[in-house]
């Protein structure tokens, strides 16, 4: 049982963090807009859908409409713009220093 407790806590944290991202998604998109108005526009109808940790990196899943993905949203540069916006938002709003963050777009 002891080994499952950290996993349960992580799952709870991931769910709560995703919920906070979802609540503040419009604020994060304002930060994205400073770097790329095109990406911000494409992500207007998207939502953060999950968080998983891989080798010390947080991978945040963002569900975008299928039509958006066809408009070249899966470029590595776009993923990095959104990841930087999430890190900047977390630091400026909550004084959180997140580990390396990556973003995966899903439809």
Backbone as XML, in Angstrom:
<?xml version="1.0"?>
<chain id="A" units="angstrom">
  <residue number="1" name="UNK">
    <atom name="N" x="0.801" y="-1.196" z="0.000"/>
    <atom name="CA" x="0.000" y="0.000" z="0.000"/>
    <atom name="C" x="0.848" y="1.266" z="0.000"/>
  </residue>
  <residue number="2" name="UNK">
    <atom name="N" x="1.957" y="1.249" z="0.665"/>
    <atom name="CA" x="2.821" y="2.430" z="0.747"/>
    <atom name="C" x="3.241" y="2.911" z="-0.642"/>
  </residue>
  <residue number="3" name="UNK">
    <atom name="N" x="3.490" y="1.984" z="-1.545"/>
    <atom name="CA" x="3.969" y="2.370" z="-2.869"/>
    <atom name="C" x="2.892" y="3.053" z="-3.687"/>
  </residue>
  <residue number="4" name="UNK">
    <atom name="N" x="1.631" y="2.806" z="-3.403"/>
    <atom name="CA" x="0.564" y="3.407" z="-4.185"/>
    <atom name="C" x="0.254" y="4.836" z="-3.760"/>
  </residue>
  <residue number="5" name="UNK">
    <atom name="N" x="0.584" y="5.207" z="-2.542"/>
    <atom name="CA" x="0.254" y="6.541" z="-2.067"/>
    <atom name="C" x="0.875" y="7.648" z="-2.915"/>
  </residue>
  <residue number="6" name="UNK">
    <atom name="N" x="2.173" y="7.595" z="-3.227"/>
    <atom name="CA" x="2.715" y="8.671" z="-4.074"/>
    <atom name="C" x="2.024" y="8.735" z="-5.434"/>
  </residue>
  <residue number="7" name="UNK">
    <atom name="N" x="1.677" y="7.587" z="-6.000"/>
    <atom name="CA" x="1.005" y="7.570" z="-7.296"/>
    <atom name="C" x="-0.371" y="8.215" z="-7.193"/>
  </residue>
  <residue number="8" name="UNK">
    <atom name="N" x="-1.099" y="7.906" z="-6.122"/>
    <atom name="CA" x="-2.414" y="8.502" z="-5.920"/>
    <atom name="C" x="-2.287" y="10.011" z="-5.752"/>
  </residue>
  <residue number="9" name="UNK">
    <atom name="N" x="-1.322" y="10.444" z="-4.965"/>
    <atom name="CA" x="-1.116" y="11.882" z="-4.779"/>
    <atom name="C" x="-0.754" y="12.554" z="-6.104"/>
  </residue>
  <residue number="10" name="UNK">
    <atom name="N" x="0.082" y="11.899" z="-6.915"/>
    <atom name="CA" x="0.455" y="12.471" z="-8.196"/>
    <atom name="C" x="-0.766" y="12.586" z="-9.098"/>
  </residue>
  <residue number="11" name="UNK">
    <atom name="N" x="-1.598" y="11.531" z="-9.131"/>
    <atom name="CA" x="-2.806" y="11.583" z="-9.958"/>
    <atom name="C" x="-3.720" y="12.723" z="-9.526"/>
  </residue>
  <residue number="12" name="UNK">
    <atom name="N" x="-3.848" y="12.903" z="-8.217"/>
    <atom name="CA" x="-4.674" y="13.988" z="-7.699"/>
    <atom name="C" x="-4.072" y="15.334" z="-8.075"/>
  </residue>
  <residue number="13" name="UNK">
    <atom name="N" x="-2.752" y="15.455" z="-7.942"/>
    <atom name="CA" x="-2.081" y="16.700" z="-8.315"/>
    <atom name="C" x="-2.270" y="16.978" z="-9.807"/>
  </residue>
  <residue number="14" name="UNK">
    <atom name="N" x="-2.074" y="15.965" z="-10.639"/>
    <atom name="CA" x="-2.209" y="16.142" z="-12.090"/>
    <atom name="C" x="-3.616" y="16.613" z="-12.444"/>
  </residue>
  <residue number="15" name="UNK">
    <atom name="N" x="-4.618" y="16.032" z="-11.794"/>
    <atom name="CA" x="-6.004" y="16.426" z="-12.046"/>
    <atom name="C" x="-6.238" y="17.869" z="-11.607"/>
  </residue>
  <residue number="16" name="UNK">
    <atom name="N" x="-5.741" y="18.220" z="-10.437"/>
    <atom name="CA" x="-5.926" y="19.584" z="-9.927"/>
    <atom name="C" x="-5.173" y="20.607" z="-10.784"/>
  </residue>
  <residue number="17" name="UNK">
    <atom name="N" x="-3.949" y="20.266" z="-11.187"/>
    <atom name="CA" x="-3.167" y="21.194" z="-12.001"/>
    <atom name="C" x="-3.836" y="21.405" z="-13.359"/>
  </residue>
  <residue number="18" name="UNK">
    <atom name="N" x="-4.341" y="20.328" z="-13.950"/>
    <atom name="CA" x="-5.047" y="20.437" z="-15.230"/>
    <atom name="C" x="-6.292" y="21.301" z="-15.076"/>
  </residue>
  <residue number="19" name="UNK">
    <atom name="N" x="-6.992" y="21.153" z="-13.962"/>
    <atom name="CA" x="-8.182" y="21.965" z="-13.698"/>
    <atom name="C" x="-7.825" y="23.447" z="-13.587"/>
  </residue>
  <residue number="20" name="UNK">
    <atom name="N" x="-6.725" y="23.740" z="-12.908"/>
    <atom name="CA" x="-6.275" y="25.141" z="-12.775"/>
    <atom name="C" x="-5.900" y="25.692" z="-14.151"/>
  </residue>
  <residue number="21" name="UNK">
    <atom name="N" x="-5.196" y="24.904" z="-14.948"/>
    <atom name="CA" x="-4.859" y="25.349" z="-16.311"/>
    <atom name="C" x="-6.128" y="25.643" z="-17.105"/>
  </residue>
  <residue number="22" name="UNK">
    <atom name="N" x="-7.098" y="24.759" z="-16.981"/>
    <atom name="CA" x="-8.360" y="24.928" z="-17.709"/>
    <atom name="C" x="-9.053" y="26.232" z="-17.279"/>
  </residue>
  <residue number="23" name="UNK">
    <atom name="N" x="-9.079" y="26.503" z="-15.984"/>
    <atom name="CA" x="-9.726" y="27.719" z="-15.468"/>
    <atom name="C" x="-9.032" y="28.984" z="-15.961"/>
  </residue>
  <residue number="24" name="UNK">
    <atom name="N" x="-7.727" y="28.912" z="-16.176"/>
    <atom name="CA" x="-6.951" y="30.099" z="-16.558"/>
    <atom name="C" x="-6.466" y="30.038" z="-18.008"/>
  </residue>
  <residue number="25" name="UNK">
    <atom name="N" x="-7.065" y="29.181" z="-18.806"/>
    <atom name="CA" x="-6.619" y="28.985" z="-20.188"/>
    <atom name="C" x="-6.666" y="30.288" z="-20.985"/>
  </residue>
  <residue number="26" name="UNK">
    <atom name="N" x="-7.698" y="31.105" z="-20.783"/>
    <atom name="CA" x="-7.785" y="32.364" z="-21.534"/>
    <atom name="C" x="-6.620" y="33.296" z="-21.172"/>
  </residue>
  <residue number="27" name="UNK">
    <atom name="N" x="-6.191" y="33.285" z="-19.903"/>
    <atom name="CA" x="-5.030" y="34.094" z="-19.500"/>
    <atom name="C" x="-3.748" y="33.571" z="-20.155"/>
  </residue>
  <residue number="28" name="UNK">
    <atom name="N" x="-3.630" y="32.260" z="-20.219"/>
    <atom name="CA" x="-2.451" y="31.654" z="-20.846"/>
    <atom name="C" x="-2.431" y="31.983" z="-22.337"/>
  </residue>
  <residue number="29" name="UNK">
    <atom name="N" x="-3.606" y="31.959" z="-22.973"/>
    <atom name="CA" x="-3.665" y="32.285" z="-24.403"/>
    <atom name="C" x="-3.307" y="33.742" z="-24.670"/>
  </residue>
  <residue number="30" name="UNK">
    <atom name="N" x="-3.550" y="34.629" z="-23.715"/>
    <atom name="CA" x="-3.102" y="36.019" z="-23.873"/>
    <atom name="C" x="-1.581" y="36.089" z="-23.937"/>
  </residue>
  <residue number="31" name="UNK">
    <atom name="N" x="-0.922" y="35.262" z="-23.132"/>
    <atom name="CA" x="0.544" y="35.209" z="-23.163"/>
    <atom name="C" x="1.011" y="34.597" z="-24.481"/>
  </residue>
  <residue number="32" name="UNK">
    <atom name="N" x="0.333" y="33.538" z="-24.931"/>
    <atom name="CA" x="0.663" y="32.919" z="-26.227"/>
    <atom name="C" x="0.522" y="33.956" z="-27.335"/>
  </residue>
  <residue number="33" name="UNK">
    <atom name="N" x="-0.510" y="34.775" z="-27.254"/>
    <atom name="CA" x="-0.791" y="35.779" z="-28.286"/>
    <atom name="C" x="0.357" y="36.767" z="-28.457"/>
  </residue>
  <residue number="34" name="UNK">
    <atom name="N" x="1.080" y="37.044" z="-27.381"/>
    <atom name="CA" x="2.234" y="37.961" z="-27.483"/>
    <atom name="C" x="3.322" y="37.384" z="-28.381"/>
  </residue>
  <residue number="35" name="UNK">
    <atom name="N" x="3.482" y="36.069" z="-28.351"/>
    <atom name="CA" x="4.503" y="35.399" z="-29.165"/>
    <atom name="C" x="3.984" y="35.045" z="-30.549"/>
  </residue>
  <residue number="36" name="UNK">
    <atom name="N" x="2.722" y="34.578" z="-30.588"/>
    <atom name="CA" x="2.169" y="34.133" z="-31.866"/>
    <atom name="C" x="0.650" y="34.281" z="-31.882"/>
  </residue>
  <residue number="37" name="UNK">
    <atom name="N" x="0.164" y="35.374" z="-32.463"/>
    <atom name="CA" x="-1.290" y="35.537" z="-32.578"/>
    <atom name="C" x="-1.940" y="34.376" z="-33.345"/>
  </residue>
  <residue number="38" name="UNK">
    <atom name="N" x="-1.229" y="33.808" z="-34.305"/>
    <atom name="CA" x="-1.765" y="32.678" z="-35.079"/>
    <atom name="C" x="-2.039" y="31.486" z="-34.168"/>
  </residue>
  <residue number="39" name="UNK">
    <atom name="N" x="-1.084" y="31.131" z="-33.318"/>
    <atom name="CA" x="-1.259" y="29.989" z="-32.417"/>
    <atom name="C" x="-2.374" y="30.276" z="-31.420"/>
  </residue>
  <residue number="40" name="UNK">
    <atom name="N" x="-2.406" y="31.487" z="-30.879"/>
    <atom name="CA" x="-3.456" y="31.840" z="-29.918"/>
    <atom name="C" x="-4.843" y="31.706" z="-30.548"/>
  </residue>
  <residue number="41" name="UNK">
    <atom name="N" x="-4.963" y="32.154" z="-31.777"/>
    <atom name="CA" x="-6.244" y="32.047" z="-32.478"/>
    <atom name="C" x="-6.628" y="30.588" z="-32.705"/>
  </residue>
  <residue number="42" name="UNK">
    <atom name="N" x="-5.668" y="29.782" z="-33.110"/>
    <atom name="CA" x="-5.956" y="28.369" z="-33.352"/>
    <atom name="C" x="-6.338" y="27.635" z="-32.070"/>
  </residue>
  <residue number="43" name="UNK">
    <atom name="N" x="-5.790" y="28.068" z="-30.948"/>
    <atom name="CA" x="-6.049" y="27.382" z="-29.675"/>
    <atom name="C" x="-7.240" y="27.946" z="-28.904"/>
  </residue>
  <residue number="44" name="UNK">
    <atom name="N" x="-7.913" y="28.912" z="-29.469"/>
    <atom name="CA" x="-9.040" y="29.521" z="-28.779"/>
    <atom name="C" x="-10.099" y="28.487" z="-28.387"/>
  </residue>
  <residue number="45" name="UNK">
    <atom name="N" x="-10.296" y="27.478" z="-29.191"/>
    <atom name="CA" x="-11.317" y="26.452" z="-28.911"/>
    <atom name="C" x="-10.696" y="25.177" z="-28.340"/>
  </residue>
  <residue number="46" name="UNK">
    <atom name="N" x="-9.534" y="25.278" z="-27.738"/>
    <atom name="CA" x="-8.865" y="24.107" z="-27.171"/>
    <atom name="C" x="-8.962" y="24.126" z="-25.650"/>
  </residue>
  <residue number="47" name="UNK">
    <atom name="N" x="-8.614" y="22.976" z="-25.040"/>
    <atom name="CA" x="-8.592" y="22.905" z="-23.576"/>
    <atom name="C" x="-7.456" y="21.999" z="-23.125"/>
  </residue>
  <residue number="48" name="UNK">
    <atom name="N" x="-6.846" y="22.313" z="-21.988"/>
    <atom name="CA" x="-5.865" y="21.394" z="-21.411"/>
    <atom name="C" x="-6.608" y="20.146" z="-20.931"/>
  </residue>
  <residue number="49" name="UNK">
    <atom name="N" x="-6.069" y="18.974" z="-21.209"/>
    <atom name="CA" x="-6.807" y="17.753" z="-20.869"/>
    <atom name="C" x="-6.047" y="16.804" z="-19.960"/>
  </residue>
  <residue number="50" name="UNK">
    <atom name="N" x="-4.811" y="17.083" z="-19.662"/>
    <atom name="CA" x="-4.098" y="16.170" z="-18.778"/>
    <atom name="C" x="-2.646" y="16.550" z="-18.609"/>
  </residue>
  <residue number="51" name="UNK">
    <atom name="N" x="-2.034" y="15.890" z="-17.638"/>
    <atom name="CA" x="-0.631" y="16.111" z="-17.319"/>
    <atom name="C" x="-0.009" y="14.765" z="-17.009"/>
  </residue>
  <residue number="52" name="UNK">
    <atom name="N" x="1.146" y="14.512" z="-17.589"/>
    <atom name="CA" x="1.896" y="13.314" z="-17.209"/>
    <atom name="C" x="3.353" y="13.704" z="-17.072"/>
  </residue>
  <residue number="53" name="UNK">
    <atom name="N" x="4.037" y="12.977" z="-16.242"/>
    <atom name="CA" x="5.439" y="13.277" z="-15.975"/>
    <atom name="C" x="6.300" y="12.203" z="-16.605"/>
  </residue>
  <residue number="54" name="UNK">
    <atom name="N" x="7.310" y="12.649" z="-17.338"/>
    <atom name="CA" x="8.224" y="11.722" z="-17.995"/>
    <atom name="C" x="9.642" y="12.229" z="-17.797"/>
  </residue>
  <residue number="55" name="UNK">
    <atom name="N" x="10.452" y="11.476" z="-17.087"/>
    <atom name="CA" x="11.861" y="11.812" z="-16.879"/>
    <atom name="C" x="12.068" y="13.245" z="-16.391"/>
  </residue>
  <residue number="56" name="UNK">
    <atom name="N" x="11.247" y="13.676" z="-15.434"/>
    <atom name="CA" x="11.390" y="15.011" z="-14.878"/>
    <atom name="C" x="10.761" y="16.117" z="-15.701"/>
  </residue>
  <residue number="57" name="UNK">
    <atom name="N" x="10.178" y="15.784" z="-16.824"/>
    <atom name="CA" x="9.509" y="16.754" z="-17.689"/>
    <atom name="C" x="8.008" y="16.595" z="-17.535"/>
  </residue>
  <residue number="58" name="UNK">
    <atom name="N" x="7.299" y="17.696" z="-17.482"/>
    <atom name="CA" x="5.846" y="17.642" z="-17.444"/>
    <atom name="C" x="5.329" y="17.768" z="-18.866"/>
  </residue>
  <residue number="59" name="UNK">
    <atom name="N" x="4.530" y="16.821" z="-19.274"/>
    <atom name="CA" x="3.917" y="16.846" z="-20.601"/>
    <atom name="C" x="2.437" y="17.174" z="-20.427"/>
  </residue>
  <residue number="60" name="UNK">
    <atom name="N" x="2.040" y="18.308" z="-20.942"/>
    <atom name="CA" x="0.657" y="18.760" z="-20.829"/>
    <atom name="C" x="-0.044" y="18.486" z="-22.156"/>
  </residue>
  <residue number="61" name="UNK">
    <atom name="N" x="-1.149" y="17.754" z="-22.068"/>
    <atom name="CA" x="-1.947" y="17.461" z="-23.259"/>
    <atom name="C" x="-2.981" y="18.563" z="-23.448"/>
  </residue>
  <residue number="62" name="UNK">
    <atom name="N" x="-3.089" y="19.028" z="-24.677"/>
    <atom name="CA" x="-4.072" y="20.043" z="-25.035"/>
    <atom name="C" x="-4.912" y="19.479" z="-26.165"/>
  </residue>
  <residue number="63" name="UNK">
    <atom name="N" x="-6.216" y="19.433" z="-25.944"/>
    <atom name="CA" x="-7.130" y="18.922" z="-26.965"/>
    <atom name="C" x="-7.558" y="20.097" z="-27.830"/>
  </residue>
  <residue number="64" name="UNK">
    <atom name="N" x="-7.268" y="19.969" z="-29.115"/>
    <atom name="CA" x="-7.641" y="20.996" z="-30.090"/>
    <atom name="C" x="-8.613" y="20.380" z="-31.086"/>
  </residue>
  <residue number="65" name="UNK">
    <atom name="N" x="-9.434" y="21.213" z="-31.660"/>
    <atom name="CA" x="-10.359" y="20.707" z="-32.682"/>
    <atom name="C" x="-9.576" y="20.128" z="-33.842"/>
  </residue>
  <residue number="66" name="UNK">
    <atom name="N" x="-10.126" y="19.107" z="-34.441"/>
    <atom name="CA" x="-9.464" y="18.433" z="-35.558"/>
    <atom name="C" x="-9.132" y="19.412" z="-36.691"/>
  </residue>
  <residue number="67" name="UNK">
    <atom name="N" x="-10.015" y="20.344" z="-36.973"/>
    <atom name="CA" x="-9.769" y="21.324" z="-38.041"/>
    <atom name="C" x="-8.544" y="22.180" z="-37.724"/>
  </residue>
  <residue number="68" name="UNK">
    <atom name="N" x="-8.328" y="22.448" z="-36.449"/>
    <atom name="CA" x="-7.175" y="23.259" z="-36.037"/>
    <atom name="C" x="-5.883" y="22.526" z="-36.343"/>
  </residue>
  <residue number="69" name="UNK">
    <atom name="N" x="-5.838" y="21.231" z="-36.065"/>
    <atom name="CA" x="-4.619" y="20.463" z="-36.316"/>
    <atom name="C" x="-4.260" y="20.477" z="-37.797"/>
  </residue>
  <residue number="70" name="UNK">
    <atom name="N" x="-5.260" y="20.512" z="-38.647"/>
    <atom name="CA" x="-4.990" y="20.540" z="-40.086"/>
    <atom name="C" x="-4.356" y="21.866" z="-40.498"/>
  </residue>
  <residue number="71" name="UNK">
    <atom name="N" x="-4.513" y="22.886" z="-39.691"/>
    <atom name="CA" x="-3.952" y="24.197" z="-40.011"/>
    <atom name="C" x="-2.566" y="24.368" z="-39.410"/>
  </residue>
  <residue number="72" name="UNK">
    <atom name="N" x="-1.805" y="23.280" z="-39.355"/>
    <atom name="CA" x="-0.384" y="23.282" z="-38.961"/>
    <atom name="C" x="-0.134" y="23.660" z="-37.504"/>
  </residue>
  <residue number="73" name="UNK">
    <atom name="N" x="-0.900" y="23.107" z="-36.593"/>
    <atom name="CA" x="-0.668" y="23.396" z="-35.194"/>
    <atom name="C" x="0.345" y="22.459" z="-34.568"/>
  </residue>
  <residue number="74" name="UNK">
    <atom name="N" x="0.679" y="21.388" z="-35.234"/>
    <atom name="CA" x="1.580" y="20.416" z="-34.619"/>
    <atom name="C" x="3.051" y="20.675" z="-34.941"/>
  </residue>
  <residue number="75" name="UNK">
    <atom name="N" x="3.403" y="21.895" z="-35.160"/>
    <atom name="CA" x="4.797" y="22.246" z="-35.384"/>
    <atom name="C" x="5.526" y="22.281" z="-34.039"/>
  </residue>
  <residue number="76" name="UNK">
    <atom name="N" x="6.749" y="21.800" z="-33.952"/>
    <atom name="CA" x="7.471" y="21.853" z="-32.679"/>
    <atom name="C" x="7.570" y="23.274" z="-32.114"/>
  </residue>
  <residue number="77" name="UNK">
    <atom name="N" x="7.686" y="24.252" z="-32.965"/>
    <atom name="CA" x="7.787" y="25.638" z="-32.504"/>
    <atom name="C" x="6.511" y="26.067" z="-31.780"/>
  </residue>
  <residue number="78" name="UNK">
    <atom name="N" x="5.349" y="25.674" z="-32.288"/>
    <atom name="CA" x="4.071" y="26.011" z="-31.657"/>
    <atom name="C" x="3.959" y="25.380" z="-30.278"/>
  </residue>
  <residue number="79" name="UNK">
    <atom name="N" x="4.404" y="24.141" z="-30.161"/>
    <atom name="CA" x="4.376" y="23.459" z="-28.861"/>
    <atom name="C" x="5.226" y="24.227" z="-27.847"/>
  </residue>
  <residue number="80" name="UNK">
    <atom name="N" x="6.377" y="24.675" z="-28.263"/>
    <atom name="CA" x="7.278" y="25.390" z="-27.361"/>
    <atom name="C" x="6.706" y="26.753" z="-26.954"/>
  </residue>
  <residue number="81" name="UNK">
    <atom name="N" x="6.036" y="27.435" z="-27.868"/>
    <atom name="CA" x="5.403" y="28.718" z="-27.537"/>
    <atom name="C" x="4.380" y="28.523" z="-26.418"/>
  </residue>
  <residue number="82" name="UNK">
    <atom name="N" x="3.563" y="27.483" z="-26.531"/>
    <atom name="CA" x="2.533" y="27.223" z="-25.524"/>
    <atom name="C" x="3.175" y="26.784" z="-24.212"/>
  </residue>
  <residue number="83" name="UNK">
    <atom name="N" x="4.201" y="25.954" z="-24.277"/>
    <atom name="CA" x="4.900" y="25.511" z="-23.058"/>
    <atom name="C" x="5.513" y="26.705" z="-22.331"/>
  </residue>
  <residue number="84" name="UNK">
    <atom name="N" x="6.150" y="27.607" z="-23.067"/>
    <atom name="CA" x="6.737" y="28.803" z="-22.451"/>
    <atom name="C" x="5.663" y="29.676" z="-21.818"/>
  </residue>
  <residue number="85" name="UNK">
    <atom name="N" x="4.521" y="29.788" z="-22.470"/>
    <atom name="CA" x="3.421" y="30.591" z="-21.927"/>
    <atom name="C" x="2.909" y="29.995" z="-20.612"/>
  </residue>
  <residue number="86" name="UNK">
    <atom name="N" x="2.820" y="28.676" z="-20.551"/>
    <atom name="CA" x="2.370" y="28.020" z="-19.319"/>
    <atom name="C" x="3.373" y="28.262" z="-18.197"/>
  </residue>
  <residue number="87" name="UNK">
    <atom name="N" x="4.661" y="28.122" z="-18.496"/>
    <atom name="CA" x="5.686" y="28.369" z="-17.477"/>
    <atom name="C" x="5.651" y="29.823" z="-17.002"/>
  </residue>
  <residue number="88" name="UNK">
    <atom name="N" x="5.533" y="30.757" z="-17.941"/>
    <atom name="CA" x="5.485" y="32.177" z="-17.591"/>
    <atom name="C" x="4.246" y="32.484" z="-16.760"/>
  </residue>
  <residue number="89" name="UNK">
    <atom name="N" x="3.102" y="31.949" z="-17.157"/>
    <atom name="CA" x="1.868" y="32.164" z="-16.402"/>
    <atom name="C" x="2.012" y="31.627" z="-14.979"/>
  </residue>
  <residue number="90" name="UNK">
    <atom name="N" x="2.505" y="30.408" z="-14.822"/>
    <atom name="CA" x="2.656" y="29.796" z="-13.498"/>
    <atom name="C" x="3.596" y="30.622" z="-12.625"/>
  </residue>
  <residue number="91" name="UNK">
    <atom name="N" x="4.655" y="31.121" z="-13.218"/>
    <atom name="CA" x="5.624" y="31.907" z="-12.445"/>
    <atom name="C" x="5.051" y="33.275" z="-12.067"/>
  </residue>
  <residue number="92" name="UNK">
    <atom name="N" x="4.395" y="33.941" z="-12.999"/>
    <atom name="CA" x="3.913" y="35.298" z="-12.730"/>
    <atom name="C" x="2.681" y="35.311" z="-11.828"/>
  </residue>
  <residue number="93" name="UNK">
    <atom name="N" x="1.813" y="34.323" z="-11.935"/>
    <atom name="CA" x="0.581" y="34.316" z="-11.150"/>
    <atom name="C" x="0.775" y="33.648" z="-9.791"/>
  </residue>
  <residue number="94" name="UNK">
    <atom name="N" x="1.475" y="32.532" z="-9.771"/>
    <atom name="CA" x="1.567" y="31.748" z="-8.531"/>
    <atom name="C" x="2.990" y="31.618" z="-7.999"/>
  </residue>
  <residue number="95" name="UNK">
    <atom name="N" x="3.943" y="32.300" z="-8.630"/>
    <atom name="CA" x="5.343" y="32.197" z="-8.224"/>
    <atom name="C" x="5.853" y="30.764" z="-8.262"/>
  </residue>
  <residue number="96" name="UNK">
    <atom name="N" x="5.294" y="29.949" z="-9.145"/>
    <atom name="CA" x="5.729" y="28.563" z="-9.297"/>
    <atom name="C" x="6.829" y="28.474" z="-10.331"/>
  </residue>
  <residue number="97" name="UNK">
    <atom name="N" x="7.865" y="27.740" z="-10.003"/>
    <atom name="CA" x="8.917" y="27.453" z="-10.981"/>
    <atom name="C" x="8.704" y="26.011" z="-11.419"/>
  </residue>
  <residue number="98" name="UNK">
    <atom name="N" x="8.111" y="25.865" z="-12.577"/>
    <atom name="CA" x="7.811" y="24.534" z="-13.092"/>
    <atom name="C" x="9.067" y="23.893" z="-13.676"/>
  </residue>
  <residue number="99" name="UNK">
    <atom name="N" x="9.120" y="22.573" z="-13.659"/>
    <atom name="CA" x="10.207" y="21.907" z="-14.374"/>
    <atom name="C" x="10.000" y="22.110" z="-15.869"/>
  </residue>
  <residue number="100" name="UNK">
    <atom name="N" x="10.830" y="21.497" z="-16.661"/>
    <atom name="CA" x="10.651" y="21.592" z="-18.121"/>
    <atom name="C" x="9.247" y="21.118" z="-18.472"/>
  </residue>
  <residue number="101" name="UNK">
    <atom name="N" x="8.570" y="21.889" z="-19.315"/>
    <atom name="CA" x="7.199" y="21.586" z="-19.725"/>
    <atom name="C" x="7.182" y="21.391" z="-21.233"/>
  </residue>
  <residue number="102" name="UNK">
    <atom name="N" x="6.509" y="20.348" z="-21.668"/>
    <atom name="CA" x="6.256" y="20.164" z="-23.096"/>
    <atom name="C" x="4.745" y="20.122" z="-23.289"/>
  </residue>
  <residue number="103" name="UNK">
    <atom name="N" x="4.326" y="20.358" z="-24.513"/>
    <atom name="CA" x="2.888" y="20.350" z="-24.830"/>
    <atom name="C" x="2.670" y="19.417" z="-26.008"/>
  </residue>
  <residue number="104" name="UNK">
    <atom name="N" x="1.678" y="18.551" z="-25.868"/>
    <atom name="CA" x="1.249" y="17.693" z="-26.962"/>
    <atom name="C" x="-0.142" y="18.102" z="-27.361"/>
  </residue>
  <residue number="105" name="UNK">
    <atom name="N" x="-0.349" y="18.369" z="-28.658"/>
    <atom name="CA" x="-1.668" y="18.709" z="-29.158"/>
    <atom name="C" x="-2.364" y="17.438" z="-29.614"/>
  </residue>
  <residue number="106" name="UNK">
    <atom name="N" x="-3.591" y="17.249" z="-29.175"/>
    <atom name="CA" x="-4.383" y="16.111" z="-29.583"/>
    <atom name="C" x="-5.696" y="16.616" z="-30.151"/>
  </residue>
  <residue number="107" name="UNK">
    <atom name="N" x="-6.331" y="15.793" z="-30.986"/>
    <atom name="CA" x="-7.647" y="16.179" z="-31.486"/>
    <atom name="C" x="-8.650" y="15.121" z="-31.130"/>
  </residue>
</chain>
